[in-house]
Amino acid sequence: MLLCLLIGGSGVGYVWQKGQINELGKQRLKREQHLAELLKQNEKLTTQLNTMRLPWMLEKNIADLKLGLVGRSRRKSGICPSRGRNRAGLSGRTNWRRRKRARPGCRE
């Protein structure tokens, strides 16, 4: 009787384990397909983002949306000339890291 229960229990366990293996295989396949879809979507969105970052595309979108933005003039984008003074207001050589950088349109 004990031998019969042992063999029957082993058979039920074997069938249950095979069912679990099949279920996990299906889940794995489903997740691999989902991953492939996400990778494909990621590639598509990366291409779209790179296209949207192109200068001519940005200019086109600005014109289409009528934002009224204009490009920087190369002559006006420089740095104001320095007077050669350090933070203490003393003239002479200054450490380039400590020198206050002037912005376009600054007044000295």
BELFEN-V352574 format. One record per pair of residues at least 12 apart in sequence whose C-alpha atoms are under 8 Angstrom apart, sorted by the first residue. I is the first residue (numbers start at 1). J is the second residue. Records with the same first field share a line. If there is no record, write none. Layout:
I=J + J
//
This chain:
76=104
77=104
78=103 + 104
79=101 + 102 + 103 + 104
80=102 + 103 + 104 + 105 + 106
81=102
82=101 + 102
86=98 + 99 + 100
87=99 + 100
//
